[in-house]
């Protein structure tokens, strides 16, 4: 994988890059991800978008995944969105993305379809990704690993122990994460594994522009977008709403829209009934982008209660729609939300309730943040990410050569 030396940009650099790295030929890229379409989680969505952006830039891109496909292609080669998807899937309970011969199967694919770099996407538990990392090393290919989750204190011992199987240092994998917060956790979990680059998620801000519907002055309209699962903290979110509403005593009244679905929906609906929040909280289920934008047009502020958010793509989408964000200060959302600028950050759930009360009583603050978000696009756009990813591929090549 050769690059024009004059255009070589600093690995891990920011939005100030004047040029994107110029390759003498299209780069051949294999993205490896435990889960992919037809599954539609956050990692799957971002990997798909990155792959399609790279293809549009002229690169030769393919996907290797442990997720079975549809239309008769459970395991084998599939075409999705015009991209070749190599499915290494086993029929297991709950469609677990695990294959007993990951290393051998992935190595065969990489030998049959030569690439310049293998880009592995991992979460907290990614057995297929780690097996693919070993396969890529054995084939002799540069590897970039992007971690899409936060490796918190409980995960660190496990990842230190993983060195017995995944030899980060010896195999020369270039590590990266989607935010400074996530990168710092990886560095703590794997000291000595080298620099952890930051490759934030990206969107096209134009996709999230929407009109505004002015609300009633005696009402504060709140939205959240999440999977209704324990990790995303829907019940703590509702407790925050309940605490703020009781403190405000109906002035202004809160109107809350919950976008998303998941295993905790029944419990969340029961919480709403038990706490007398039926007139305030609506569960809208899973919506497509056009429907979400309709909700955003009638929203004053978006809350993100998760404390294990490595980035917060839903919050970035809301911020791109011009909405102020309230989020926890310990998460990757701080990559694009700065306290008092794009939103408000809180150290605790009680602090999030206080932030709701603050904007409810200070509409000038709310209007100032909204005006900033409406007039200032976020930095996390596709041109910037493509430049950073190309730099990271160059760093991976350099590590593999040493």
N, C-alpha and C positions, 0 to 999 in steps of 0.2 A: 504493500500500500504506500505509494510514493506521494509526496506532496510538494507543492512549490515552496521552496525554502523561504522566498521573499514574503510569502503570505502566511508564514507559520505564526499562529496566534498563541498566546500564553495559555497553557492548560488551566482550566478552572477560572478563567477571567470572566469579567462581568459584561454588562451591556455596552461598555465603552469600545468594544472591538470594532474597528472601522471596516473590516472585511471578514467574510466567511472564508475558512481555509479552502484553497482551490486545489482539487485533486486533478491529476493528469488524466484520469479515467474514472468512470463511475465506481463507487465503492461497493463491494459485495458484502452485505451485512446479513447475519443470521441472528434474529432476536429469539431468545429462549425464555419462555415463561410457563410456569406450572399450569396456569389457567389462561384461556383465551376464548374468543367467540366460539360457540354461542353463549358462553357465560358472559355476563356484562357487569363485572365489578369495576372498581376504580383502576386497578392495575391493567386489567384487560383493555379498558377504554383508552387509557393513556398510551399503552404499547401500540394499539391499533392506529391511533392518531399519529404517533411518531413515525411508524412504518410508512404510512401513507404520505406524510410530509416528505420523508426521505425519498420515496419513489417519485414524487412530483419534482424533486430536485435532481432527478436523474440517476439515483442510486439503484442497485439491484438488491432487492430486499426480500427475505423470506422469514417465515415464522416456524419455530419448533416448539411444540407444546405437548403436554400430557393430557389435554382435554379432548375428549371424543367429539366427533362432529355429527352433523345431521345429514339427511338425504342419503343414507346408506354408507357414508364415509365415516366410520367410527375411528378406525386406525388406518393410517396410510396418507397419501398425498391428497390435498383438498385445495380448492381455490375459493378464497373469501375476499371480496372487495378487490379482485384482480391480483391479490397476493397469494403466492404459494404457501400453504400451511402444511407442514409435516406433522402429522398426529401420531404420537407414540403413546397410545392409550391402552390401558388394560381394563377389563370389565370387573370393577370392584364395587363393593357396597358404597352407596352415597356418591358414586362417580368420583371417588378420591383421585386426585391427579398424581398418581404414583405408578411407576412401572418397574417390574423386577429386573429388567435388563436395560435400564436407562443409559448407562455408559456405553454399552455395545451398540445400541440402536442409534444413539445420537452420533457416535463416532462414524458409523456407516453413512449417515446422512451427510456429515461434514466432508467425508472423503468423496462421496458421489457428487456433491454440489459444493465445490471449493468456494470459500469466502475469504475476505480480507480480515474480518474481525467478527468475533462472537460477542453479542451484547446480551448479557444475562440479567433478567429482572427477577428480583427476589422480595419476599415478604418476611414475616417472622419465622414461618416454617415453610421451607421450599425444597423438599427432598429431590424433586426432579431437576431443579436448577442446579443444585450442588452436584448431582451426578453428571449433568451436562458440562459443568465446569471442569470436572476431571477428564471427560471425553475430549473437550477442546484442548486441554493441556497436552494430552497424549497425542493428538493430531498435530500439535505444534502451532496453534493459532493464538493471536493476541486476543485477550479477553477483557471486556469491561463489564463489571458487575454494578448494577444500580439497585440499591435497596430502597423500596417504596414504603417502608414502615419504620417505626421507631423501635430500636432495640433498647428497651428500658432496663433498669437494674436487675429485674428478675430474669431477663434473657441473657445477660452478659456471661454468666458461668457456662451456659449451654454453648454459646458461640466460641468461648475460649476452648472448651472441650472439643468443639468441632474441628479444631486444627489437626486432630488425629486422623480425620477423614478428608477434610478440605484444607489442603496445605497452602493457605493464602500466600505466605511468603515465598515458598519454593516454586509455586506455580506461576508467579508473576502476574496475578490478576490485578487490574487497576480497579480500586473500589470507588464508588460514588454513592451519593444519596440525594434525595429530592429537596433537602433543606439544610440549613446550617445546624438546626437542632438535631436532625437525624444523623448528620455527618459526625457531630460531636459524640453521639452515643456509640456509633460504630468505632470511632477512634478509641473510646474508653474500653469497648468490648474486645478490640483486637489491637492492642498496642504493638507497634513494630511492623504493622502491615502496610505502612507507607501512607502518603497523603490521601485523604478522602476528598474527592472532588464533589462539588455541588452542581447537580443538574436538575434544576427545578422543573416541575410540570409546566405545561404551557397551554395557552388557548389562543383563539383568534377573538380579540375583544369585540369585533364587529358582530360576531355570532350572538353576543349577549346584550346588545344595545336594545333598549325598549323605551316606550313612551311612559309618561308619568300620569297617574290619576291622583289628584289631590284628595287627601283624606279629611275627615272631620276633625276640628281642633280638639274635641273632647275625647279623641280616640288615638291610641298608638298601635300601629299595625306591625306585627312581628311575624317573620317567617323563619323556618329552618328547613334544610334539605339534608336528609340522612337516611341510611338504612336503619330500620327500627330493630336494632340489635344491641346487646349489652355494651359492646366496645364503643358504640357511638353515643351511649348515655342518654337515651330518650327519657327514662324515668327521672334522672337528675335534672334534665332540661325542664320537665314539667314541674318539678319541685322549685326550680328557679322562678318559673312563671308564677306559681302559687305564692311564693314569698313576696315577689314584687307587687303582685296584684293586691295582696292583703295590706302591704305597706302604703300603696297609693290610695287605697280605699275608694277605688272607682274614679279617681280624678288624676289623669285620664283613665278610661277603661282600656283594657288590653284586648286586642283581637289577634289571635294566633293561628297561623296556618302551618300545619306539619305536612311536608311533602316527603313521601317515601313509604316503604312498606317493609315488613320483615317479621321475624318470630316474636318480637316483643309488642306487636301492635295490640293484641287482646289485653295484655297487662297494662299498656299505656291507656287504652280506652277505659279500662276499669278504674285506673287512678283518676282520670278526669271525672268520672261519675262520682267516685267516693269523695272527691274534694270540691264538688260543686263548680267545676270549670266548664260544664257543657256549653254555656253561652259564650265562652271565650275561646275555646280551642276546637279547631276543626282538623280532622284527619283526611287529607286529600288523596292518599295513596300514591302510587308511582305515576309520575307525569312525564311526558316528553318535553323537549326543550321549548317548543312553542307554548305549551301549557304552563311550564314553569315561568316563562317570561310574562305571561298574563298575570300570574300571582305576584311576580316581582313588581309589575306596574302598579299594584295596589298594596305595596309594602313600604314601610318607613325604615325598618332596620332588620338585619338578619343575624340570628344567633347561631354560634357553633360551639356546643358544650363539650366536645370530645377533648380528653386530655392525652390521647395517644394518636394525635393527628400528625402524621409526618409532613404533610403539606397543607391539605385542605382545599381540594379542587373546587368543591361546591361553594366554598367561601370566596374563592377567586372569581368564579363565575358571577356571584352576586355582586362583588365589588366592581366587576367590569360592567354590570348593569347599572352602576351608579349608586348602589346601596351601601350605607354604613354597616360595619361588621362589629359585633361584640363576640370576643373569643377569649380563650384561656391563653395566658402569657407564656405557658411552658411548651407550646406546640409549634409545629412548622408553619402555622398561619402567620407567625411573626415575620415570615419571609416577605410578605407583601402587605401586612397590616401593621401600622405603627400607631402607638397610642396617641389619640387626639388628632390624627391625620386621616387615615382611611377608616378608622373606627376606634373602639375602646378595648383595651386589654385588661383582663382581671386575673388575679393570682388564685382565686378560689370561686366556688359556686356562689358563695355569699357576695363576693365582689361582682359577679355577673348580674346578680339581682340588683345590686347598688348601681351598676352601669345602666340598667334599664330605667331605674328611677331617675337617674341623672338626666338622661335624654328626654324622659317624659316631662320633666320639669324645666328643661332648658332646650326649647325648640331651636333657639339660635345656634346652639352647638350642633344639634342634629342637622340643621340646614347647612351649616358651614362644611361639615364632613361630607354630606351628600353632594354639595356643589363641587368640592374637590374631586370626588370620585367620578362625577359626571363629566368633568372637564379634563381630567388627567388619566390617560390610559395606563394600565399596569405595565410593568417592565417584562412580565413573564409571557412573552409572545413567541411564536414559532421561529421567526428569523433568529432571535437571540438564542433560543434553545438549540437550534440546528448548529449554530456556530460553536456553542459550548460542547455539544456532543461530538462534533468533528474534532475539536481539540482533545477531548477525552479519548477518542479512538487513537489519535497520534500518541498520547501518553501511554495507552495500552500497548501499542506497537513498540514503543521505546522500552517499556518494562519487559516485554517478551524477549527483546533482543539482548537484554543484559543477563 
